């Protein structure tokens, strides 16, 4: 096999999801090329935080005070409005 990554062999043109959620491809003549597959949120209120789930390779925005709850607009927390 032309590529080895994390102790595994891959064929030319083969793609896979690495253990740290990168999409990798076996490329010739470069070798293994990887890129991120998750979208990182950048514009959310300071009472929220981005939470990364390594099992699903997903990022969600949750409340800092209670990470089990999603970050949503409410009466107590206005965000993203123009006035």
Jmol script that loads the backbone (N, CA, C; Angstrom):
load data "model"
ATOM      1  N   UNK A   1       0.849  -1.192   0.000  1.00  0.00           N
ATOM      2  CA  UNK A   1       0.000   0.000   0.000  1.00  0.00           C
ATOM      3  C   UNK A   1       0.885   1.242   0.000  1.00  0.00           C
ATOM      4  N   UNK A   2       0.514   2.253  -0.793  1.00  0.00           N
ATOM      5  CA  UNK A   2       1.361   3.447  -0.897  1.00  0.00           C
ATOM      6  C   UNK A   2       1.310   4.382   0.308  1.00  0.00           C
ATOM      7  N   UNK A   3       0.317   4.264   1.198  1.00  0.00           N
ATOM      8  CA  UNK A   3       0.216   5.177   2.341  1.00  0.00           C
ATOM      9  C   UNK A   3       0.025   4.409   3.649  1.00  0.00           C
ATOM     10  N   UNK A   4       0.648   4.943   4.697  1.00  0.00           N
ATOM     11  CA  UNK A   4       0.441   4.419   6.043  1.00  0.00           C
ATOM     12  C   UNK A   4       0.083   5.582   6.949  1.00  0.00           C
ATOM     13  N   UNK A   5      -0.956   5.390   7.770  1.00  0.00           N
ATOM     14  CA  UNK A   5      -1.403   6.437   8.681  1.00  0.00           C
ATOM     15  C   UNK A   5      -1.968   5.778   9.927  1.00  0.00           C
ATOM     16  N   UNK A   6      -1.522   6.230  11.091  1.00  0.00           N
ATOM     17  CA  UNK A   6      -1.946   5.679  12.386  1.00  0.00           C
ATOM     18  C   UNK A   6      -1.828   4.158  12.400  1.00  0.00           C
ATOM     19  N   UNK A   7      -0.737   3.651  11.801  1.00  0.00           N
ATOM     20  CA  UNK A   7      -0.450   2.221  11.817  1.00  0.00           C
ATOM     21  C   UNK A   7      -1.266   1.385  10.841  1.00  0.00           C
ATOM     22  N   UNK A   8      -2.029   2.027   9.957  1.00  0.00           N
ATOM     23  CA  UNK A   8      -2.853   1.301   8.986  1.00  0.00           C
ATOM     24  C   UNK A   8      -2.387   1.622   7.573  1.00  0.00           C
ATOM     25  N   UNK A   9      -2.582   0.674   6.663  1.00  0.00           N
ATOM     26  CA  UNK A   9      -2.205   0.827   5.262  1.00  0.00           C
ATOM     27  C   UNK A   9      -3.420   1.264   4.440  1.00  0.00           C
ATOM     28  N   UNK A  10      -3.199   2.180   3.498  1.00  0.00           N
ATOM     29  CA  UNK A  10      -4.273   2.672   2.640  1.00  0.00           C
ATOM     30  C   UNK A  10      -3.820   2.686   1.192  1.00  0.00           C
ATOM     31  N   UNK A  11      -4.768   2.426   0.306  1.00  0.00           N
ATOM     32  CA  UNK A  11      -4.500   2.407  -1.125  1.00  0.00           C
ATOM     33  C   UNK A  11      -4.579   3.807  -1.706  1.00  0.00           C
ATOM     34  N   UNK A  12      -3.959   4.004  -2.836  1.00  0.00           N
ATOM     35  CA  UNK A  12      -3.978   5.277  -3.543  1.00  0.00           C
ATOM     36  C   UNK A  12      -5.422   5.703  -3.823  1.00  0.00           C
ATOM     37  N   UNK A  13      -5.782   6.936  -3.436  1.00  0.00           N
ATOM     38  CA  UNK A  13      -7.124   7.463  -3.642  1.00  0.00           C
ATOM     39  C   UNK A  13      -8.113   7.123  -2.545  1.00  0.00           C
ATOM     40  N   UNK A  14      -7.723   6.261  -1.621  1.00  0.00           N
ATOM     41  CA  UNK A  14      -8.624   5.864  -0.535  1.00  0.00           C
ATOM     42  C   UNK A  14      -8.759   6.997   0.482  1.00  0.00           C
ATOM     43  N   UNK A  15      -9.987   7.210   0.996  1.00  0.00           N
ATOM     44  CA  UNK A  15     -10.256   8.228   2.013  1.00  0.00           C
ATOM     45  C   UNK A  15     -10.811   7.573   3.266  1.00  0.00           C
ATOM     46  N   UNK A  16     -10.560   8.194   4.421  1.00  0.00           N
ATOM     47  CA  UNK A  16     -11.034   7.668   5.699  1.00  0.00           C
ATOM     48  C   UNK A  16     -11.105   8.790   6.714  1.00  0.00           C
ATOM     49  N   UNK A  17     -11.827   8.539   7.807  1.00  0.00           N
ATOM     50  CA  UNK A  17     -11.926   9.478   8.914  1.00  0.00           C
ATOM     51  C   UNK A  17     -10.940   9.040   9.978  1.00  0.00           C
ATOM     52  N   UNK A  18     -10.002   9.915  10.334  1.00  0.00           N
ATOM     53  CA  UNK A  18      -8.980   9.565  11.322  1.00  0.00           C
ATOM     54  C   UNK A  18      -9.574   9.552  12.723  1.00  0.00           C
ATOM     55  N   UNK A  19      -8.790   9.077  13.694  1.00  0.00           N
ATOM     56  CA  UNK A  19      -9.271   9.006  15.075  1.00  0.00           C
ATOM     57  C   UNK A  19      -9.525  10.382  15.673  1.00  0.00           C
ATOM     58  N   UNK A  20      -8.910  11.434  15.110  1.00  0.00           N
ATOM     59  CA  UNK A  20      -9.151  12.787  15.620  1.00  0.00           C
ATOM     60  C   UNK A  20     -10.049  13.590  14.662  1.00  0.00           C
ATOM     61  N   UNK A  21     -10.926  12.866  13.935  1.00  0.00           N
ATOM     62  CA  UNK A  21     -11.981  13.461  13.114  1.00  0.00           C
ATOM     63  C   UNK A  21     -11.477  14.261  11.912  1.00  0.00           C
ATOM     64  N   UNK A  22     -10.344  13.904  11.361  1.00  0.00           N
ATOM     65  CA  UNK A  22      -9.869  14.519  10.133  1.00  0.00           C
ATOM     66  C   UNK A  22     -10.222  13.612   8.961  1.00  0.00           C
ATOM     67  N   UNK A  23     -10.604  14.207   7.844  1.00  0.00           N
ATOM     68  CA  UNK A  23     -10.848  13.444   6.633  1.00  0.00           C
ATOM     69  C   UNK A  23      -9.518  13.346   5.889  1.00  0.00           C
ATOM     70  N   UNK A  24      -9.026  12.128   5.729  1.00  0.00           N
ATOM     71  CA  UNK A  24      -7.720  11.908   5.117  1.00  0.00           C
ATOM     72  C   UNK A  24      -7.860  11.156   3.803  1.00  0.00           C
ATOM     73  N   UNK A  25      -6.926  11.402   2.892  1.00  0.00           N
ATOM     74  CA  UNK A  25      -6.896  10.732   1.599  1.00  0.00           C
ATOM     75  C   UNK A  25      -5.457  10.362   1.276  1.00  0.00           C
ATOM     76  N   UNK A  26      -5.285   9.184   0.707  1.00  0.00           N
ATOM     77  CA  UNK A  26      -3.978   8.735   0.265  1.00  0.00           C
ATOM     78  C   UNK A  26      -3.728   9.328  -1.123  1.00  0.00           C
ATOM     79  N   UNK A  27      -2.750  10.227  -1.218  1.00  0.00           N
ATOM     80  CA  UNK A  27      -2.472  10.967  -2.447  1.00  0.00           C
ATOM     81  C   UNK A  27      -1.090  10.614  -3.004  1.00  0.00           C
ATOM     82  N   UNK A  28      -0.962  10.614  -4.317  1.00  0.00           N
ATOM     83  CA  UNK A  28       0.331  10.359  -4.955  1.00  0.00           C
ATOM     84  C   UNK A  28       0.802  11.636  -5.617  1.00  0.00           C
ATOM     85  N   UNK A  29       2.019  12.075  -5.491  1.00  0.00           N
ATOM     86  CA  UNK A  29       3.121  11.455  -4.745  1.00  0.00           C
ATOM     87  C   UNK A  29       3.275  12.010  -3.342  1.00  0.00           C
ATOM     88  N   UNK A  30       2.310  12.771  -2.872  1.00  0.00           N
ATOM     89  CA  UNK A  30       2.427  13.479  -1.594  1.00  0.00           C
ATOM     90  C   UNK A  30       2.414  12.540  -0.398  1.00  0.00           C
ATOM     91  N   UNK A  31       1.539  11.556  -0.400  1.00  0.00           N
ATOM     92  CA  UNK A  31       1.319  10.695   0.760  1.00  0.00           C
ATOM     93  C   UNK A  31      -0.066  10.960   1.302  1.00  0.00           C
ATOM     94  N   UNK A  32      -0.186  11.096   2.603  1.00  0.00           N
ATOM     95  CA  UNK A  32      -1.486  11.305   3.237  1.00  0.00           C
ATOM     96  C   UNK A  32      -1.763  12.801   3.385  1.00  0.00           C
ATOM     97  N   UNK A  33      -2.930  13.221   2.936  1.00  0.00           N
ATOM     98  CA  UNK A  33      -3.382  14.593   3.123  1.00  0.00           C
ATOM     99  C   UNK A  33      -4.654  14.572   3.946  1.00  0.00           C
ATOM    100  N   UNK A  34      -4.723  15.426   4.973  1.00  0.00           N
ATOM    101  CA  UNK A  34      -5.885  15.449   5.866  1.00  0.00           C
ATOM    102  C   UNK A  34      -6.419  16.873   6.004  1.00  0.00           C
ATOM    103  N   UNK A  35      -7.727  16.983   6.229  1.00  0.00           N
ATOM    104  CA  UNK A  35      -8.336  18.281   6.494  1.00  0.00           C
ATOM    105  C   UNK A  35      -9.478  18.093   7.483  1.00  0.00           C
ATOM    106  N   UNK A  36      -9.852  19.184   8.152  1.00  0.00           N
ATOM    107  CA  UNK A  36     -10.937  19.132   9.125  1.00  0.00           C
ATOM    108  C   UNK A  36     -12.277  19.003   8.421  1.00  0.00           C
ATOM    109  N   UNK A  37     -13.210  18.312   9.054  1.00  0.00           N
ATOM    110  CA  UNK A  37     -14.546  18.145   8.496  1.00  0.00           C
ATOM    111  C   UNK A  37     -15.591  18.911   9.291  1.00  0.00           C
ATOM    112  N   UNK A  38     -15.225  19.399  10.465  1.00  0.00           N
ATOM    113  CA  UNK A  38     -16.186  20.091  11.321  1.00  0.00           C
ATOM    114  C   UNK A  38     -16.174  21.590  11.044  1.00  0.00           C
ATOM    115  N   UNK A  39     -17.319  22.207  11.215  1.00  0.00           N
ATOM    116  CA  UNK A  39     -17.431  23.653  11.100  1.00  0.00           C
ATOM    117  C   UNK A  39     -17.366  24.241  12.504  1.00  0.00           C
ATOM    118  N   UNK A  40     -16.464  25.194  12.693  1.00  0.00           N
ATOM    119  CA  UNK A  40     -16.265  25.793  14.010  1.00  0.00           C
ATOM    120  C   UNK A  40     -17.085  27.079  14.129  1.00  0.00           C
ATOM    121  N   UNK A  41     -18.031  27.120  15.072  1.00  0.00           N
ATOM    122  CA  UNK A  41     -18.822  28.339  15.268  1.00  0.00           C
ATOM    123  C   UNK A  41     -17.941  29.468  15.797  1.00  0.00           C
ATOM    124  N   UNK A  42     -18.170  30.688  15.280  1.00  0.00           N
ATOM    125  CA  UNK A  42     -17.330  31.813  15.701  1.00  0.00           C
ATOM    126  C   UNK A  42     -18.136  32.973  16.277  1.00  0.00           C
ATOM    127  N   UNK A  43     -19.437  33.018  16.023  1.00  0.00           N
ATOM    128  CA  UNK A  43     -20.235  34.154  16.467  1.00  0.00           C
ATOM    129  C   UNK A  43     -21.375  33.665  17.362  1.00  0.00           C
ATOM    130  N   UNK A  44     -21.088  33.621  18.673  1.00  0.00           N
ATOM    131  CA  UNK A  44     -22.113  33.241  19.634  1.00  0.00           C
ATOM    132  C   UNK A  44     -21.892  34.030  20.917  1.00  0.00           C
ATOM    133  N   UNK A  45     -22.936  34.174  21.753  1.00  0.00           N
ATOM    134  CA  UNK A  45     -22.846  34.999  22.965  1.00  0.00           C
ATOM    135  C   UNK A  45     -21.805  34.461  23.956  1.00  0.00           C
ATOM    136  N   UNK A  46     -21.331  35.350  24.828  1.00  0.00           N
ATOM    137  CA  UNK A  46     -20.309  34.947  25.795  1.00  0.00           C
ATOM    138  C   UNK A  46     -20.844  34.037  26.887  1.00  0.00           C
ATOM    139  N   UNK A  47     -22.167  33.901  26.999  1.00  0.00           N
ATOM    140  CA  UNK A  47     -22.749  32.967  27.974  1.00  0.00           C
ATOM    141  C   UNK A  47     -22.873  31.561  27.413  1.00  0.00           C
ATOM    142  N   UNK A  48     -22.339  31.378  26.208  1.00  0.00           N
ATOM    143  CA  UNK A  48     -22.350  30.071  25.562  1.00  0.00           C
ATOM    144  C   UNK A  48     -20.917  29.649  25.241  1.00  0.00           C
ATOM    145  N   UNK A  49     -20.755  28.368  24.907  1.00  0.00           N
ATOM    146  CA  UNK A  49     -19.439  27.866  24.523  1.00  0.00           C
ATOM    147  C   UNK A  49     -19.596  26.753  23.495  1.00  0.00           C
ATOM    148  N   UNK A  50     -18.558  26.575  22.690  1.00  0.00           N
ATOM    149  CA  UNK A  50     -18.563  25.502  21.707  1.00  0.00           C
ATOM    150  C   UNK A  50     -18.145  24.212  22.404  1.00  0.00           C
ATOM    151  N   UNK A  51     -18.906  23.159  22.168  1.00  0.00           N
ATOM    152  CA  UNK A  51     -18.626  21.858  22.776  1.00  0.00           C
ATOM    153  C   UNK A  51     -18.332  20.857  21.666  1.00  0.00           C
ATOM    154  N   UNK A  52     -17.186  20.207  21.765  1.00  0.00           N
ATOM    155  CA  UNK A  52     -16.757  19.250  20.754  1.00  0.00           C
ATOM    156  C   UNK A  52     -17.008  17.825  21.235  1.00  0.00           C
ATOM    157  N   UNK A  53     -17.698  17.034  20.430  1.00  0.00           N
ATOM    158  CA  UNK A  53     -17.973  15.641  20.750  1.00  0.00           C
ATOM    159  C   UNK A  53     -17.081  14.762  19.877  1.00  0.00           C
ATOM    160  N   UNK A  54     -16.058  14.174  20.483  1.00  0.00           N
ATOM    161  CA  UNK A  54     -15.092  13.376  19.724  1.00  0.00           C
ATOM    162  C   UNK A  54     -15.680  12.055  19.227  1.00  0.00           C
ATOM    163  N   UNK A  55     -16.803  11.630  19.792  1.00  0.00           N
ATOM    164  CA  UNK A  55     -17.451  10.397  19.337  1.00  0.00           C
ATOM    165  C   UNK A  55     -18.175  10.602  18.006  1.00  0.00           C
ATOM    166  N   UNK A  56     -18.807  11.765  17.845  1.00  0.00           N
ATOM    167  CA  UNK A  56     -19.579  12.040  16.632  1.00  0.00           C
ATOM    168  C   UNK A  56     -18.858  12.995  15.685  1.00  0.00           C
ATOM    169  N   UNK A  57     -17.741  13.571  16.127  1.00  0.00           N
ATOM    170  CA  UNK A  57     -16.987  14.566  15.345  1.00  0.00           C
ATOM    171  C   UNK A  57     -17.837  15.803  15.059  1.00  0.00           C
ATOM    172  N   UNK A  58     -18.724  16.165  15.985  1.00  0.00           N
ATOM    173  CA  UNK A  58     -19.604  17.316  15.819  1.00  0.00           C
ATOM    174  C   UNK A  58     -19.312  18.366  16.884  1.00  0.00           C
ATOM    175  N   UNK A  59     -19.535  19.625  16.523  1.00  0.00           N
ATOM    176  CA  UNK A  59     -19.404  20.732  17.461  1.00  0.00           C
ATOM    177  C   UNK A  59     -20.777  21.361  17.641  1.00  0.00           C
ATOM    178  N   UNK A  60     -21.167  21.583  18.895  1.00  0.00           N
ATOM    179  CA  UNK A  60     -22.436  22.242  19.174  1.00  0.00           C
ATOM    180  C   UNK A  60     -22.172  23.410  20.120  1.00  0.00           C
ATOM    181  N   UNK A  61     -23.053  24.397  20.083  1.00  0.00           N
ATOM    182  CA  UNK A  61     -22.936  25.556  20.973  1.00  0.00           C
ATOM    183  C   UNK A  61     -23.936  25.352  22.102  1.00  0.00           C
ATOM    184  N   UNK A  62     -23.408  25.326  23.330  1.00  0.00           N
ATOM    185  CA  UNK A  62     -24.224  25.051  24.514  1.00  0.00           C
ATOM    186  C   UNK A  62     -24.061  26.168  25.546  1.00  0.00           C
ATOM    187  N   UNK A  63     -24.942  26.168  26.530  1.00  0.00           N
ATOM    188  CA  UNK A  63     -24.877  27.163  27.592  1.00  0.00           C
ATOM    189  C   UNK A  63     -23.742  26.813  28.551  1.00  0.00           C
ATOM    190  N   UNK A  64     -22.951  27.806  28.941  1.00  0.00           N
ATOM    191  CA  UNK A  64     -21.872  27.569  29.908  1.00  0.00           C
ATOM    192  C   UNK A  64     -22.431  27.111  31.250  1.00  0.00           C
ATOM    193  N   UNK A  65     -23.544  27.720  31.677  1.00  0.00           N
ATOM    194  CA  UNK A  65     -24.126  27.397  32.975  1.00  0.00           C
ATOM    195  C   UNK A  65     -24.688  25.980  33.022  1.00  0.00           C
ATOM    196  N   UNK A  66     -25.132  25.479  31.872  1.00  0.00           N
ATOM    197  CA  UNK A  66     -25.688  24.126  31.809  1.00  0.00           C
ATOM    198  C   UNK A  66     -25.385  23.547  30.425  1.00  0.00           C
ATOM    199  N   UNK A  67     -24.218  22.887  30.264  1.00  0.00           N
ATOM    200  CA  UNK A  67     -23.805  22.363  28.959  1.00  0.00           C
ATOM    201  C   UNK A  67     -24.744  21.325  28.345  1.00  0.00           C
ATOM    202  N   UNK A  68     -25.724  20.844  29.114  1.00  0.00           N
ATOM    203  CA  UNK A  68     -26.684  19.905  28.538  1.00  0.00           C
ATOM    204  C   UNK A  68     -27.753  20.639  27.724  1.00  0.00           C
ATOM    205  N   UNK A  69     -27.800  21.974  27.836  1.00  0.00           N
ATOM    206  CA  UNK A  69     -28.788  22.762  27.104  1.00  0.00           C
ATOM    207  C   UNK A  69     -28.143  23.498  25.936  1.00  0.00           C
ATOM    208  N   UNK A  70     -28.822  23.531  24.787  1.00  0.00           N
ATOM    209  CA  UNK A  70     -28.272  24.258  23.634  1.00  0.00           C
ATOM    210  C   UNK A  70     -28.315  25.760  23.874  1.00  0.00           C
ATOM    211  N   UNK A  71     -27.492  26.474  23.171  1.00  0.00           N
ATOM    212  CA  UNK A  71     -27.455  27.933  23.260  1.00  0.00           C
ATOM    213  C   UNK A  71     -28.532  28.479  22.326  1.00  0.00           C
ATOM    214  N   UNK A  72     -29.627  28.936  22.898  1.00  0.00           N
ATOM    215  CA  UNK A  72     -30.733  29.477  22.106  1.00  0.00           C
ATOM    216  C   UNK A  72     -31.143  30.839  22.655  1.00  0.00           C
ATOM    217  N   UNK A  73     -31.729  31.640  21.798  1.00  0.00           N
ATOM    218  CA  UNK A  73     -32.213  32.954  22.213  1.00  0.00           C
ATOM    219  C   UNK A  73     -33.395  32.767  23.158  1.00  0.00           C
ATOM    220  N   UNK A  74     -33.383  33.517  24.252  1.00  0.00           N
ATOM    221  CA  UNK A  74     -34.472  33.429  25.216  1.00  0.00           C
ATOM    222  C   UNK A  74     -34.793  34.823  25.739  1.00  0.00           C
ATOM    223  N   UNK A  75     -35.757  34.915  26.645  1.00  0.00           N
ATOM    224  CA  UNK A  75     -36.128  36.195  27.234  1.00  0.00           C
ATOM    225  C   UNK A  75     -34.952  36.779  28.012  1.00  0.00           C
ATOM    226  N   UNK A  76     -34.222  35.908  28.740  1.00  0.00           N
ATOM    227  CA  UNK A  76     -33.095  36.372  29.552  1.00  0.00           C
ATOM    228  C   UNK A  76     -31.876  36.736  28.699  1.00  0.00           C
ATOM    229  N   UNK A  77     -31.739  36.083  27.564  1.00  0.00           N
ATOM    230  CA  UNK A  77     -30.533  36.258  26.741  1.00  0.00           C
ATOM    231  C   UNK A  77     -30.912  36.627  25.309  1.00  0.00           C
ATOM    232  N   UNK A  78     -30.765  37.904  24.983  1.00  0.00           N
ATOM    233  CA  UNK A  78     -30.984  38.353  23.609  1.00  0.00           C
ATOM    234  C   UNK A  78     -29.642  38.332  22.887  1.00  0.00           C
ATOM    235  N   UNK A  79     -29.629  37.840  21.653  1.00  0.00           N
ATOM    236  CA  UNK A  79     -28.394  37.875  20.879  1.00  0.00           C
ATOM    237  C   UNK A  79     -28.712  37.817  19.404  1.00  0.00           C
ATOM    238  N   UNK A  80     -27.850  38.423  18.626  1.00  0.00           N
ATOM    239  CA  UNK A  80     -27.988  38.390  17.189  1.00  0.00           C
ATOM    240  C   UNK A  80     -29.042  39.335  16.630  1.00  0.00           C
ATOM    241  N   UNK A  81     -29.626  40.208  17.460  1.00  0.00           N
ATOM    242  CA  UNK A  81     -30.646  41.112  16.948  1.00  0.00           C
ATOM    243  C   UNK A  81     -30.026  42.448  16.577  1.00  0.00           C
ATOM    244  N   UNK A  82     -30.647  43.156  15.652  1.00  0.00           N
ATOM    245  CA  UNK A  82     -30.116  44.425  15.181  1.00  0.00           C
ATOM    246  C   UNK A  82     -30.629  45.598  15.992  1.00  0.00           C
ATOM    247  N   UNK A  83     -31.481  45.378  16.938  1.00  0.00           N
ATOM    248  CA  UNK A  83     -31.959  46.514  17.694  1.00  0.00           C
ATOM    249  C   UNK A  83     -32.736  46.059  18.825  1.00  0.00           C
TER     250      UNK A  83
END
end "model"
wireframe off; spacefill off
backbone 0.3
color backbone group
